[in-house]
Amino acid sequence: MKELTIRENEAGQRLDKFLCKYMNQAPKSFFYKMLRKKNITLNGKKAEGKEILLPGDKVKFFLSDETIERFTGRTDYSVSLSRASGNLDIIYEDRHTLFINKPVGMLSQKAKESDISLVEHLTAYLIGTGQITAESLHTFHPAVCNRLDRNTSGIVAAGKSLAALQELSALFRDRTIRKYYLCLVKGTVSGPDRIRGYLTKNSRTNKVDIQSLNPAGNRPEASGSSFIETGYRPLKSAGGATLLEVHLITGKTHQIRAHLASQGHPLIGDYKYGDKQTNDSFRQSYGLQSQLLHSYRLCFPQCEGALSALSGKELRADPPELFSKICRDLGVM
């Protein structure tokens, strides 16, 4: 017999989902058969599998060790975690959530198996501080709820419990969280604006194409396009550049970079959508290797449940030092 106690970070999921993670080599039919025969119980009682688990719940397996071992495949996280330092620039942390100021050059999530991303550093940090164990990764894995491009810095939200992951993801999906970026763009931007258009991914160029709304405000004919909306206001202009605060209203791939470039104000340092001559000048003067785009502010609505500590909060993250230095030298910060 084996007994598992549900931890806070595992709570909020159905019993059958939990069982599928714990014994990930077993077919679902096996679990339902064992539940019917009371070979697997919840808090000492017969269960159906659709019950929502709570912290402290007891799941008992009246199965042989050999059966449990046969159906329990285990992913070896030790290799990737051994390469992760766990050193994070944490701007906020509570029981359920953690917010990180991601540096330029770090992936938010793995693109391929050999990558070490922010998720691996997050996991190493939580193990190093005793908040999770390597064994617990088989039934719950911490994750990030929003992604930034490798060369975009700023705030990334992470969930330390299943409930927080679900609730945070819903806020980002429903655009309930207001997201603001700082960016340095070419040219003088005279006033605030709210621009709308349609974005289409171009797999051939690995870029996105932007179409402005037609005069009647109707959707363009291009198939596969997504509506985008971006708000911005200039903070200060000098030296042929403007520091903008951008409100990312919708959140699509490369939206800020491509949308502002389509308005004649590409991000400085952005070779994919920007002005090569301008970018070359900043690379020569400062060694700039990436676009000057930083997710610096998140504003939360009234929240309950696992996110209650974030209710009404505003979180901010300082931009990278190179970003700040260039802005100071230009006189826009």
N, C-alpha and C positions, 0 to 999 in steps of 0.2 A: 504494500500500500504506500502511496505517495500523496503528500498533502502540499498544496501551494496556497499561500496567502496573497491575495490581490493587493498590490501596492497602489499608492495614490496615482502614480503616473500611468498605470494600466487600466484604471477604473474608467467607466463610461462606454466600454465596448461590450458587444454581445458575448455571451459565454461561448457560443460556437465559433466566433471569430478568434477569441483567445485560444481555444483548443487547437484551431488550425495553425496558429503561430507556434504554439508550444510543441505540438507533434506534427510537424509540417510534412512528414512523409506519409501520413495516414489519409485515406480517402474520407470525404465528409460522411459517407454512409457509415463508416466505422464509428464515428463519434455519436451519431444519432442512435445507433444500435446499443452502444455502451450506456448512453443516457437512459434509454428505455429500460434496460436491464439493471439500472442503478449501479453499474460498474464505474460510472463517473457521477459524482453527486456535487451539489452546491449547498454549502452550509448544512450538510448532513441530510439533505432531502433530494427527492427525485427532481430533475430539471429537464426542460425541453430543449434548451440551447439558445432561446431568444431572450433570456433574462439579461438585463443590463447589470454589469458587475459594478460593485461598490468597493471602496477601500475597506480592507479587513475581511472581505468574503473569503470563504475557505472552499477550495476545489480539491476533492479527493478522488484519487485514481485507485480503484480496487483491481489493479492489473499487475501482472508480473513485471519484474525489473526488465526482463528480456523483451517483453512486448513494448514497454515504454521506450527502451533503447532502440529497438528496431524501427519504430515510427518517428524517432526524434532525430532529424537531421540537423546538424549544427554548422552554421557559417563561422569560419575562423576570421574574427575581426582583428586579431593580434597584429597581423602584418601591416595593415593600413594604419591602425592606431599607433603603432610603434614609430611611424613617420610623422605623426601629428604632435605638435608641441603642446597644444591646449592653451597657448598664450593668446588671449583675446582682449580687445579693447571693449570692455563691457560698460555700457552707459546706463543700464537698468537691469535689475534682476529681482524676481520674487519667487514664491514657491512654484509657480506654474510657468513663468515666462522668463525670457532672457533676450535682451536687445544688444546687438553687437555693432560696433563701428567697423565695417569691413574695409580693409585696405585695398588699394589698387593692386591688381595682379592676382588676387585670390578668387577662385571659383566659388560661387554660392553652393553649388551642388556638383557632383561628379559628372563629367562628360564621358569618361571611359573608366574602366575598372581600376587602372593604375593611378588615377588622379587622387590627390589629397586636397579636399575641398574644405570649406568652412564647416560642413557637417562633421567631418572627421575631427577637426580641432575642437568643435563644440562637444562631441562625445568624449574626447580625451579630457577636456576640462571637467565635465560632469563626473567622470570616473575618478579623476585626480582629487576632486573635492568631496568624494564619497556620496554624491547625490544619486548615482546609479552604480550598478556593478556590470562587469562584462557578461555575466550570466543573464542578467535581466534584459540585455539587448535582443534576446531571442523572442521576447513577447512584447517589447516596446522599444522603439528606437527614436531618440530625439531627432527633430527635423526643423528646417527653416520653412517659413510660411510665405516669404516673398523672395524673389531672386533679383540680383543686380548683375549686369554684365561684368565680366572679369575685370575690365579696366574702368568700371564705375565704382566709386567708393561710397560709403555711407551706411545708413541704418538697415540692418537685416533683423527681422523678428524670428525668434525660435520658440518652440513649445517644449517644455520639459515634462508635460503630461499629455495624455491623449485628449482630455477635455480641452486643454488650452490650444492644442493643435487644431482641433475641430472648430473652436470658436474664433480663433485668430484667422484661420483660413476663410471662414465665412465673412468676417469683416473686410478682408482684402477683396474677396470675390464680389461682395455687394457694394464695394467702394465706400463703405461707411467710415473707414479711416481716411483722413485727409493727408495726402503725401506731398511734401514740398522738397524741391531740389534747388541747389545753387549751381549755376553754370556761367562760364565766361564765354561770350560769343563775339564774333567779329562784327564790327560796325556799331553805330549809335542807335539804340532803341529809344524812341522818344516817349513812349507811354505804354501803359498796360493794355493787354488785349487778351481775348479768348478766341482761339482759332479752332476750326473744325475741318475735318476732312475724312478721307478714307485711305487706309493703309493696305498695301498688297505685298506679300512676301514674294521675292524673286529668287527662286532656288538657283538659278543660273549664276547670278552675281553675288549670292549670299548677302543681299541687301534688301531693304524694303522700299517700295515706291509710294509716293504720297500724291493723292489727287485732292484738290480743293473741292469744296462743295460748289456745284454749279449755281448760277445766279438765282435760280428758283429754290435753292436749298435742298434739291433732290439728290438722291443717291446716284453716283456714277454707274455706268453700265458694267464696269469691270467685275468679273466674277471672282469670288473668293476674297473680296475686300472686307475690311473691318472698319467700322466707324471709330474715329479717334477725336479726342477733345483735349486741348492743352491750354491752360491759362498761364500768363506770365506778367510780371511787373518788373521794370528796371529799377535796380537799387542805386546804381551810379554808372555813368559813362565817362571814359577818359582814354586818351591814347589810342583811339580807333577801336575800342572794345567796350562792352557793356557787361556788368555783372547782373544777372537776372535771378529772381526767385521764380521758379516754375512750379505751378500746381498741376500735378499729373492727375487729370480727372479720369481718363481711361488709362489702362496700362497695357500697352502692346509692345512687342519687340522693337527696340530702337526708336520708340515713338518720339521722345524728346529730341534726339539727335537728328532724325530725318525730318520731323515736323518743323523745327527751327531752321534747318538748312533750306527747306522749301520756301521759307519766308525771307531768305537772303541773309540770315544770321546764323551761319554754322558755328558749332562749338569749336573753340580753339583747341588744337591737339587732336582733332578727330579726322584721321586720314580717310576713313570710309565715306563720310558725307561732307567733309569740310574742304577748306581752301589750302592746297598744298603749299603755296608760297608763304602764307601766314604761318602754317604749322611748322615749316622748315625753319623759319625765323625763330620761333619759340624753342624749337628743338636745339638749335645752335646756341641760343642764349642761356637756356635753362636745363637742357637735357630732357625736355618734356617728351615722354613716350606715349602718352594716352590723353584722351579727351578730358577736359576740365569739367567734370560732371559729378556732383556729390549729393546723395540723398541725406539731407540734414535735419528734417523736421517731420515728425508724425504727430497728428492730433487725434485723440481718441474720443469717441462719443461716450454716452453713459453706458456702462457695462455692468453685467452681473455675472454670477457663477465664477468660473476659473479666472475671469478677467476683471473681477470687481476692483482689484487694486489699481487697475489702469483707468478706471472710470474718470473721464474728463481730463486726463493727463495730456501734457505735451512733452515729447521727448526730443532732444536735440543732440546732434553729433558734430563736433568740430571738423572742418575740412582738413585734408592732408596739408602738411607744412608747405610743400611745393606750391599747391594751389593758393594758399594764403600769401606766400611770398610774391608770386606773380601778380596777384591782385593788389598787394601793397605797393609793389614797384610801379604798377600802372596808375595807382591812385584811385582805385575803385573800392578799396576796402580800408 
